[in-house]
Amino acid sequence: MPAFRPLPHTFKEIFIFTLVVLVYSCNHKKDTNKQLSLKSDSIEFLLNEVKADSVSEKEKYVLLEKAYGQAQKLTNDSLKNKYFKKLSFILRRNHDSSLFRRINKEAIHTSIKTNDSSSLAVVYWDLADFYRYRTVHRDSAYYQYGKAEKIFSNLGDDENFGKVLISKARVQNLIGDYTGSDLTITKAVKKLKPLNDFINLNICNSIMGDNAKLLNEFEKSLEYYSKALDYLKKYDKSQFGRTIFKNDIGLVYQKKGDHQEAIANFLAVLNLDSLKIKKSYLYGRALNNLAFSYLKTNQTEQLPMLFLKAIAHQDSVRDIGGKTRTTRNLAEYYLQAKDTAKALSHLQVAKTYAIDLGSNTEILDVLRLYPRVDPKNSIKHATTAFAFNDSLQILDRQIRGKFTRIEFETDEVVAENQLLEQQKQLYAGIAAALLLLSFSAFIIIRQRIKNQKLRFEEQQQASNQEIFNLLLAQNEKVEEGKKSEQKRVSEELHDGVLGRMLGARMMLLGLNKKTDPHAMAERGKAISMLQDVEGEVRSISHELSHAAYQKIHNFILSIKDLLNNVENATKIKIDFIFADDLDYDALTGEIKINLYRIIQECVQNAVKHAACDHIKISFDADLETLRIVIVDDGKGFVVKKGKKGIGTRNITSRVKKVKGTWQLDSMIGEGTKVSVQIPIVSYDNSNNIRIAQEDLQEF
């Protein structure tokens, strides 16, 4: 390290010294920017490679992992946020959910850290798209779309606000809430129409046309498709774009029973040049649609060749949904041709495709054809179809109810935030007024004391002494009041927030010897935690009073976040294993809240007392009971019957609230094991669904 050199004194020395500092600073900044640019360029290169058609899915995954690793190394938070957002968008439809969830979580974190509301809304949007492409998570998709929608609304971003509403409407369409979908689309049109966003206005009218078609409102459906076509003409002058629209129109006529008009539209689509390349999915589906209308009009000269051609193409482009419908229609063709053996064989294949696809609508469509194909078992088939249909109706009602609750809760949160903001402004105004009043009072009192002092100086020495004694007495009272207040604050701190401060202290101890940016950020979180202690106490009190009405979204992720925080603060290895066949988010709020606190209590006890290196937590469940086991490899202790500490009493109280049981096993040198059994109580009554699925499996 260079020795200390005194600062220069002459003008010449000052000039030379300043010049050297500036040159060094510019070169250092240039080198830093060069390094940052190299890292950024390497990420851009990897992202461009991903877009290449010659790259396989496996190679794309490797490239995206590398890009993610490079982005993590960036020190510029804004640049890091930019690339996390790009990666999140690319991976939202990817089959590798693990990589997407990691990147999306990082993108949300950096968006919040950089206070970039627009980016935050976009990554919420990506998360919603990710859920939408997975049938069982459509309620989560709806919830995340709602979060993005509210942010865009607050930002006044009408374009993205309208686009998110379109996505929400698609989710409503997928679960059969066609009326709700139309209402959402209407809101989107109001925002997009003044912007002359013809592309998305075309999509809006297409969705409304789909909704009307599925509600058997055929004339209204054709009217919406006509409006969509008008918008299409405003931004797409090619005949190709207009003609492929005829497939949707053909489906309306097909469902209406006007198969000749449907055939004309399907033929117009199939006669387009390059359709097989530009719209590979549409080509296979249009073939199936044409063949089905031929079947319904007894024009069977080209059948079953058209069906088989459609299946071969759909198989080549991995269109499972299209292949399911085509195979089902092929079974109906063989049924009409009196070849029940082939009909039954193809129907079995269609059922397998529908189950693999996870489409309840396709499964039901296949089940409805079974009584005609296999008349000997028609009663059994009809019963299975009716049971499955009833279960779907119940499920649809439950999902729609959940959507309504999500919408209500989101609006309620917005209203509460607005009220809190108004209260904050009111409190700020009151505080400012009180501060001004206090300052004015201080000036007035101070002036009065000065005047009084001048008057008293003219009085006798005895009066001066009396005033002096009075001031001393007043100071003693002030000190006494201070001590009393200090004692009260001390008692409040000791009795109210000790537990929370202990957690923050543990985190700070774990980060004490670290100086990296991540550690500094974690220290900031710990300090913020201490500042929020009073709010936490009130929150916990409110939570205990209204536990049955609380709802924790993404419960498993909440548990993982808790365990990750403990791992980062203590370096204790924690393994978390849970059964995938239980819908944890469907559990009642009371179960989720108390289970979260039980795990938190057990882990904290292990960290404080067990001196362990490893903790294992496992969730297992059957149809009636959820079992939780928490094991550590610590020093253990002798379990004394009848003697219970605060932690044990807390666990007993929480387990009792959810009507469960628990057991504590420990021996010196062999660690500790906590076993909890909780009856499963969920908001969703899925008995009918389960019965229908069991019937389907037996069949």
VENHU-V601897 format. One record per residue. N is the residue number from 1. RES is the residue in three letters. NEAR is the number of other C-alpha atoms within 8 Angstrom. Layout:
n:N res:RES near:NEAR
n:N res:RES near:NEAR
This chain:
n:1 res:MET near:2
n:2 res:PRO near:3
n:3 res:ALA near:4
n:4 res:PHE near:4
n:5 res:ARG near:4
n:6 res:PRO near:4
n:7 res:LEU near:4
n:8 res:PRO near:7
n:9 res:HIS near:6
n:10 res:THR near:6
n:11 res:PHE near:6
n:12 res:LYS near:6
n:13 res:GLU near:9
n:14 res:ILE near:10
n:15 res:PHE near:8
n:16 res:ILE near:8
n:17 res:PHE near:9
n:18 res:THR near:8
n:19 res:LEU near:8
n:20 res:VAL near:8
n:21 res:VAL near:8
n:22 res:LEU near:8
n:23 res:VAL near:8
n:24 res:TYR near:8
n:25 res:SER near:8
n:26 res:CYS near:8
n:27 res:ASN near:8
n:28 res:HIS near:8
n:29 res:LYS near:8
n:30 res:LYS near:8
n:31 res:ASP near:8
n:32 res:THR near:8
n:33 res:ASN near:8
n:34 res:LYS near:8
n:35 res:GLN near:8
n:36 res:LEU near:9
n:37 res:SER near:8
n:38 res:LEU near:8
n:39 res:LYS near:11
n:40 res:SER near:9
n:41 res:ASP near:8
n:42 res:SER near:10
n:43 res:ILE near:12
n:44 res:GLU near:8
n:45 res:PHE near:8
n:46 res:LEU near:12
n:47 res:LEU near:11
n:48 res:ASN near:8
n:49 res:GLU near:10
n:50 res:VAL near:10
n:51 res:LYS near:7
n:52 res:ALA near:7
n:53 res:ASP near:5
n:54 res:SER near:4
n:55 res:VAL near:10
n:56 res:SER near:7
n:57 res:GLU near:6
n:58 res:LYS near:6
n:59 res:GLU near:8
n:60 res:LYS near:11
n:61 res:TYR near:8
n:62 res:VAL near:8
n:63 res:LEU near:12
n:64 res:LEU near:12
n:65 res:GLU near:9
n:66 res:LYS near:9
n:67 res:ALA near:12
n:68 res:TYR near:11
n:69 res:GLY near:8
n:70 res:GLN near:11
n:71 res:ALA near:13
n:72 res:GLN near:7
n:73 res:LYS near:6
n:74 res:LEU near:11
n:75 res:THR near:5
n:76 res:ASN near:6
n:77 res:ASP near:9
n:78 res:SER near:8
n:79 res:LEU near:8
n:80 res:LYS near:13
n:81 res:ASN near:11
n:82 res:LYS near:8
n:83 res:TYR near:10
n:84 res:PHE near:14
n:85 res:LYS near:13
n:86 res:LYS near:8
n:87 res:LEU near:11
n:88 res:SER near:14
n:89 res:PHE near:9
n:90 res:ILE near:8
n:91 res:LEU near:10
n:92 res:ARG near:11
n:93 res:ARG near:8
n:94 res:ASN near:8
n:95 res:HIS near:4
n:96 res:ASP near:7
n:97 res:SER near:7
n:98 res:SER near:6
n:99 res:LEU near:9
n:100 res:PHE near:12
n:101 res:ARG near:8
n:102 res:ARG near:8
n:103 res:ILE near:12
n:104 res:ASN near:14
n:105 res:LYS near:8
n:106 res:GLU near:9
n:107 res:ALA near:14
n:108 res:ILE near:11
n:109 res:HIS near:8
n:110 res:THR near:12
n:111 res:SER near:13
n:112 res:ILE near:10
n:113 res:LYS near:7
n:114 res:THR near:8
n:115 res:ASN near:6
n:116 res:ASP near:9
n:117 res:SER near:9
n:118 res:SER near:9
n:119 res:SER near:9
n:120 res:LEU near:13
n:121 res:ALA near:13
n:122 res:VAL near:10
n:123 res:VAL near:14
n:124 res:TYR near:13
n:125 res:TRP near:12
n:126 res:ASP near:12
n:127 res:LEU near:12
n:128 res:ALA near:14
n:129 res:ASP near:11
n:130 res:PHE near:11
n:131 res:TYR near:12
n:132 res:ARG near:11
n:133 res:TYR near:7
n:134 res:ARG near:8
n:135 res:THR near:9
n:136 res:VAL near:4
n:137 res:HIS near:9
n:138 res:ARG near:11
n:139 res:ASP near:9
n:140 res:SER near:9
n:141 res:ALA near:15
n:142 res:TYR near:13
n:143 res:TYR near:12
n:144 res:GLN near:12
n:145 res:TYR near:15
n:146 res:GLY near:11
n:147 res:LYS near:11
n:148 res:ALA near:14
n:149 res:GLU near:12
n:150 res:LYS near:8
n:151 res:ILE near:11
n:152 res:PHE near:14
n:153 res:SER near:10
n:154 res:ASN near:7
n:155 res:LEU near:7
n:156 res:GLY near:6
n:157 res:ASP near:9
n:158 res:ASP near:10
n:159 res:GLU near:9
n:160 res:ASN near:8
n:161 res:PHE near:13
n:162 res:GLY near:13
n:163 res:LYS near:10
n:164 res:VAL near:12
n:165 res:LEU near:14
n:166 res:ILE near:13
n:167 res:SER near:9
n:168 res:LYS near:13
n:169 res:ALA near:13
n:170 res:ARG near:10
n:171 res:VAL near:13
n:172 res:GLN near:12
n:173 res:ASN near:11
n:174 res:LEU near:7
n:175 res:ILE near:9
n:176 res:GLY near:7
n:177 res:ASP near:10
n:178 res:TYR near:12
n:179 res:THR near:7
n:180 res:GLY near:9
n:181 res:SER near:16
n:182 res:ASP near:11
n:183 res:LEU near:8
n:184 res:THR near:12
n:185 res:ILE near:14
n:186 res:THR near:8
n:187 res:LYS near:10
n:188 res:ALA near:14
n:189 res:VAL near:11
n:190 res:LYS near:8
n:191 res:LYS near:12
n:192 res:LEU near:14
n:193 res:LYS near:10
n:194 res:PRO near:7
n:195 res:LEU near:7
n:196 res:ASN near:6
n:197 res:ASP near:9
n:198 res:PHE near:11
n:199 res:ILE near:9
n:200 res:ASN near:9
n:201 res:LEU near:13
n:202 res:ASN near:14
n:203 res:ILE near:10
n:204 res:CYS near:13
n:205 res:ASN near:12
n:206 res:SER near:11
n:207 res:ILE near:10
n:208 res:MET near:13
n:209 res:GLY near:14
n:210 res:ASP near:9
n:211 res:ASN near:14
n:212 res:ALA near:13
n:213 res:LYS near:13
n:214 res:LEU near:8
n:215 res:LEU near:7
n:216 res:ASN near:8
n:217 res:GLU near:9
n:218 res:PHE near:11
n:219 res:GLU near:6
n:220 res:LYS near:10
n:221 res:SER near:15
n:222 res:LEU near:11
n:223 res:GLU near:9
n:224 res:TYR near:12
n:225 res:TYR near:13
n:226 res:SER near:8
n:227 res:LYS near:10
n:228 res:ALA near:14
n:229 res:LEU near:11
n:230 res:ASP near:9
n:231 res:TYR near:12
n:232 res:LEU near:13
n:233 res:LYS near:9
n:234 res:LYS near:8
n:235 res:TYR near:8
n:236 res:ASP near:7
n:237 res:LYS near:7
n:238 res:SER near:6
n:239 res:GLN near:6
n:240 res:PHE near:7
n:241 res:GLY near:10
n:242 res:ARG near:11
n:243 res:THR near:11
n:244 res:ILE near:8
n:245 res:PHE near:9
n:246 res:LYS near:12
n:247 res:ASN near:12
n:248 res:ASP near:8
n:249 res:ILE near:12
n:250 res:GLY near:14
n:251 res:LEU near:10
n:252 res:VAL near:13
n:253 res:TYR near:13
n:254 res:GLN near:12
n:255 res:LYS near:9
n:256 res:LYS near:8
n:257 res:GLY near:6
n:258 res:ASP near:9
n:259 res:HIS near:12
n:260 res:GLN near:8
n:261 res:GLU near:10
n:262 res:ALA near:16
n:263 res:ILE near:12
n:264 res:ALA near:9
n:265 res:ASN near:12
n:266 res:PHE near:15
n:267 res:LEU near:9
n:268 res:ALA near:10
n:269 res:VAL near:13
n:270 res:LEU near:10
n:271 res:ASN near:6
n:272 res:LEU near:9
n:273 res:ASP near:5
n:274 res:SER near:6
n:275 res:LEU near:12
n:276 res:LYS near:9
n:277 res:ILE near:6
n:278 res:LYS near:6
n:279 res:LYS near:8
n:280 res:SER near:10
n:281 res:TYR near:10
n:282 res:LEU near:9
n:283 res:TYR near:11
n:284 res:GLY near:13
n:285 res:ARG near:12
n:286 res:ALA near:12
n:287 res:LEU near:14
n:288 res:ASN near:13
n:289 res:ASN near:10
n:290 res:LEU near:12
n:291 res:ALA near:13
n:292 res:PHE near:9
n:293 res:SER near:13
n:294 res:TYR near:12
n:295 res:LEU near:11
n:296 res:LYS near:8
n:297 res:THR near:8
n:298 res:ASN near:6
n:299 res:GLN near:8
n:300 res:THR near:8
n:301 res:GLU near:4
n:302 res:GLN near:8
n:303 res:LEU near:9
n:304 res:PRO near:10
n:305 res:MET near:7
n:306 res:LEU near:11
n:307 res:PHE near:15
n:308 res:LEU near:8
n:309 res:LYS near:9
n:310 res:ALA near:14
n:311 res:ILE near:12
n:312 res:ALA near:8
n:313 res:HIS near:9
n:314 res:GLN near:15
n:315 res:ASP near:10
n:316 res:SER near:7
n:317 res:VAL near:8
n:318 res:ARG near:6
n:319 res:ASP near:10
n:320 res:ILE near:10
n:321 res:GLY near:9
n:322 res:GLY near:11
n:323 res:LYS near:14
n:324 res:THR near:13
n:325 res:ARG near:10
n:326 res:THR near:13
n:327 res:THR near:14
n:328 res:ARG near:12
n:329 res:ASN near:11
n:330 res:LEU near:12
n:331 res:ALA near:14
n:332 res:GLU near:10
n:333 res:TYR near:11
n:334 res:TYR near:12
n:335 res:LEU near:13
n:336 res:GLN near:7
n:337 res:ALA near:6
n:338 res:LYS near:6
n:339 res:ASP near:9
n:340 res:THR near:10
n:341 res:ALA near:6
n:342 res:LYS near:10
n:343 res:ALA near:15
n:344 res:LEU near:12
n:345 res:SER near:9
n:346 res:HIS near:12
n:347 res:LEU near:13
n:348 res:GLN near:8
n:349 res:VAL near:9
n:350 res:ALA near:14
n:351 res:LYS near:12
n:352 res:THR near:8
n:353 res:TYR near:12
n:354 res:ALA near:14
n:355 res:ILE near:10
n:356 res:ASP near:6
n:357 res:LEU near:8
n:358 res:GLY near:7
n:359 res:SER near:9
n:360 res:ASN near:9
n:361 res:THR near:6
n:362 res:GLU near:10
n:363 res:ILE near:11
n:364 res:LEU near:11
n:365 res:ASP near:8
n:366 res:VAL near:12
n:367 res:LEU near:13
n:368 res:ARG near:10
n:369 res:LEU near:9
n:370 res:TYR near:14
n:371 res:PRO near:13
n:372 res:ARG near:8
n:373 res:VAL near:10
n:374 res:ASP near:10
n:375 res:PRO near:8
n:376 res:LYS near:4
n:377 res:ASN near:8
n:378 res:SER near:11
n:379 res:ILE near:7
n:380 res:LYS near:7
n:381 res:HIS near:12
n:382 res:ALA near:12
n:383 res:THR near:8
n:384 res:THR near:12
n:385 res:ALA near:11
n:386 res:PHE near:8
n:387 res:ALA near:11
n:388 res:PHE near:13
n:389 res:ASN near:9
n:390 res:ASP near:9
n:391 res:SER near:12
n:392 res:LEU near:10
n:393 res:GLN near:8
n:394 res:ILE near:9
n:395 res:LEU near:10
n:396 res:ASP near:10
n:397 res:ARG near:8
n:398 res:GLN near:9
n:399 res:ILE near:10
n:400 res:ARG near:10
n:401 res:GLY near:8
n:402 res:LYS near:9
n:403 res:PHE near:11
n:404 res:THR near:8
n:405 res:ARG near:8
n:406 res:ILE near:10
n:407 res:GLU near:10
n:408 res:PHE near:8
n:409 res:GLU near:8
n:410 res:THR near:10
n:411 res:ASP near:8
n:412 res:GLU near:8
n:413 res:VAL near:8
n:414 res:VAL near:8
n:415 res:ALA near:8
n:416 res:GLU near:8
n:417 res:ASN near:8
n:418 res:GLN near:8
n:419 res:LEU near:8
n:420 res:LEU near:8
n:421 res:GLU near:8
n:422 res:GLN near:8
n:423 res:GLN near:8
n:424 res:LYS near:8
n:425 res:GLN near:8
n:426 res:LEU near:8
n:427 res:TYR near:8
n:428 res:ALA near:8
n:429 res:GLY near:8
n:430 res:ILE near:8
n:431 res:ALA near:8
n:432 res:ALA near:8
n:433 res:ALA near:8
n:434 res:LEU near:8
n:435 res:LEU near:8
n:436 res:LEU near:8
n:437 res:LEU near:8
n:438 res:SER near:8
n:439 res:PHE near:8
n:440 res:SER near:8
n:441 res:ALA near:8
n:442 res:PHE near:8
n:443 res:ILE near:8
n:444 res:ILE near:8
n:445 res:ILE near:8
n:446 res:ARG near:8
n:447 res:GLN near:8
n:448 res:ARG near:8
n:449 res:ILE near:8
n:450 res:LYS near:8
n:451 res:ASN near:8
n:452 res:GLN near:8
n:453 res:LYS near:8
n:454 res:LEU near:8
n:455 res:ARG near:8
n:456 res:PHE near:10
n:457 res:GLU near:8
n:458 res:GLU near:6
n:459 res:GLN near:8
n:460 res:GLN near:8
n:461 res:GLN near:6
n:462 res:ALA near:6
n:463 res:SER near:9
n:464 res:ASN near:11
n:465 res:GLN near:8
n:466 res:GLU near:8
n:467 res:ILE near:8
n:468 res:PHE near:8
n:469 res:ASN near:8
n:470 res:LEU near:8
n:471 res:LEU near:8
n:472 res:LEU near:8
n:473 res:ALA near:8
n:474 res:GLN near:8
n:475 res:ASN near:8
n:476 res:GLU near:8
n:477 res:LYS near:8
n:478 res:VAL near:8
n:479 res:GLU near:8
n:480 res:GLU near:8
n:481 res:GLY near:8
n:482 res:LYS near:8
n:483 res:LYS near:8
n:484 res:SER near:8
n:485 res:GLU near:8
n:486 res:GLN near:8
n:487 res:LYS near:8
n:488 res:ARG near:8
n:489 res:VAL near:8
n:490 res:SER near:8
n:491 res:GLU near:8
n:492 res:GLU near:9
n:493 res:LEU near:9
n:494 res:HIS near:8
n:495 res:ASP near:7
n:496 res:GLY near:8
n:497 res:VAL near:12
n:498 res:LEU near:9
n:499 res:GLY near:7
n:500 res:ARG near:9
n:501 res:MET near:10
n:502 res:LEU near:8
n:503 res:GLY near:8
n:504 res:ALA near:12
n:505 res:ARG near:9
n:506 res:MET near:10
n:507 res:MET near:12
n:508 res:LEU near:11
n:509 res:LEU near:8
n:510 res:GLY near:10
n:511 res:LEU near:11
n:512 res:ASN near:6
n:513 res:LYS near:5
n:514 res:LYS near:6
n:515 res:THR near:6
n:516 res:ASP near:6
n:517 res:PRO near:6
n:518 res:HIS near:6
n:519 res:ALA near:10
n:520 res:MET near:9
n:521 res:ALA near:8
n:522 res:GLU near:9
n:523 res:ARG near:11
n:524 res:GLY near:8
n:525 res:LYS near:8
n:526 res:ALA near:12
n:527 res:ILE near:9
n:528 res:SER near:8
n:529 res:MET near:9
n:530 res:LEU near:10
n:531 res:GLN near:7
n:532 res:ASP near:8
n:533 res:VAL near:11
n:534 res:GLU near:8
n:535 res:GLY near:7
n:536 res:GLU near:8
n:537 res:VAL near:10
n:538 res:ARG near:8
n:539 res:SER near:8
n:540 res:ILE near:8
n:541 res:SER near:8
n:542 res:HIS near:8
n:543 res:GLU near:9
n:544 res:LEU near:7
n:545 res:SER near:6
n:546 res:HIS near:8
n:547 res:ALA near:10
n:548 res:ALA near:7
n:549 res:TYR near:7
n:550 res:GLN near:10
n:551 res:LYS near:8
n:552 res:ILE near:9
n:553 res:HIS near:5
n:554 res:ASN near:7
n:555 res:PHE near:10
n:556 res:ILE near:7
n:557 res:LEU near:7
n:558 res:SER near:8
n:559 res:ILE near:9
n:560 res:LYS near:9
n:561 res:ASP near:8
n:562 res:LEU near:9
n:563 res:LEU near:9
n:564 res:ASN near:8
n:565 res:ASN near:8
n:566 res:VAL near:10
n:567 res:GLU near:11
n:568 res:ASN near:8
n:569 res:ALA near:12
n:570 res:THR near:10
n:571 res:LYS near:8
n:572 res:ILE near:10
n:573 res:LYS near:8
n:574 res:ILE near:10
n:575 res:ASP near:8
n:576 res:PHE near:8
n:577 res:ILE near:8
n:578 res:PHE near:7
n:579 res:ALA near:8
n:580 res:ASP near:5
n:581 res:ASP near:4
n:582 res:LEU near:6
n:583 res:ASP near:7
n:584 res:TYR near:7
n:585 res:ASP near:8
n:586 res:ALA near:8
n:587 res:LEU near:12
n:588 res:THR near:11
n:589 res:GLY near:12
n:590 res:GLU near:12
n:591 res:ILE near:10
n:592 res:LYS near:12
n:593 res:ILE near:11
n:594 res:ASN near:12
n:595 res:LEU near:10
n:596 res:TYR near:9
n:597 res:ARG near:8
n:598 res:ILE near:12
n:599 res:ILE near:9
n:600 res:GLN near:9
n:601 res:GLU near:10
n:602 res:CYS near:11
n:603 res:VAL near:9
n:604 res:GLN near:8
n:605 res:ASN near:10
n:606 res:ALA near:12
n:607 res:VAL near:10
n:608 res:LYS near:7
n:609 res:HIS near:6
n:610 res:ALA near:13
n:611 res:ALA near:9
n:612 res:CYS near:13
n:613 res:ASP near:10
n:614 res:HIS near:11
n:615 res:ILE near:14
n:616 res:LYS near:12
n:617 res:ILE near:12
n:618 res:SER near:10
n:619 res:PHE near:11
n:620 res:ASP near:9
n:621 res:ALA near:10
n:622 res:ASP near:6
n:623 res:LEU near:5
n:624 res:GLU near:7
n:625 res:THR near:10
n:626 res:LEU near:12
n:627 res:ARG near:11
n:628 res:ILE near:11
n:629 res:VAL near:12
n:630 res:ILE near:13
n:631 res:VAL near:11
n:632 res:ASP near:14
n:633 res:ASP near:13
n:634 res:GLY near:14
n:635 res:LYS near:11
n:636 res:GLY near:13
n:637 res:PHE near:10
n:638 res:VAL near:7
n:639 res:VAL near:8
n:640 res:LYS near:5
n:641 res:LYS near:5
n:642 res:GLY near:4
n:643 res:LYS near:5
n:644 res:LYS near:8
n:645 res:GLY near:6
n:646 res:ILE near:6
n:647 res:GLY near:10
n:648 res:THR near:8
n:649 res:ARG near:9
n:650 res:ASN near:9
n:651 res:ILE near:10
n:652 res:THR near:9
n:653 res:SER near:8
n:654 res:ARG near:11
n:655 res:VAL near:16
n:656 res:LYS near:9
n:657 res:LYS near:8
n:658 res:VAL near:11
n:659 res:LYS near:8
n:660 res:GLY near:11
n:661 res:THR near:9
n:662 res:TRP near:10
n:663 res:GLN near:7
n:664 res:LEU near:9
n:665 res:ASP near:8
n:666 res:SER near:12
n:667 res:MET near:11
n:668 res:ILE near:9
n:669 res:GLY near:8
n:670 res:GLU near:10
n:671 res:GLY near:16
n:672 res:THR near:14
n:673 res:LYS near:11
n:674 res:VAL near:12
n:675 res:SER near:11
n:676 res:VAL near:12
n:677 res:GLN near:11
n:678 res:ILE near:12
n:679 res:PRO near:10
n:680 res:ILE near:9
n:681 res:VAL near:7
n:682 res:SER near:8
n:683 res:TYR near:7
n:684 res:ASP near:6
n:685 res:ASN near:6
n:686 res:SER near:8
n:687 res:ASN near:6
n:688 res:ASN near:12
n:689 res:ILE near:11
n:690 res:ARG near:8
n:691 res:ILE near:9
n:692 res:ALA near:12
n:693 res:GLN near:9
n:694 res:GLU near:8
n:695 res:ASP near:9
n:696 res:LEU near:8
n:697 res:GLN near:6
n:698 res:GLU near:5
n:699 res:PHE near:4
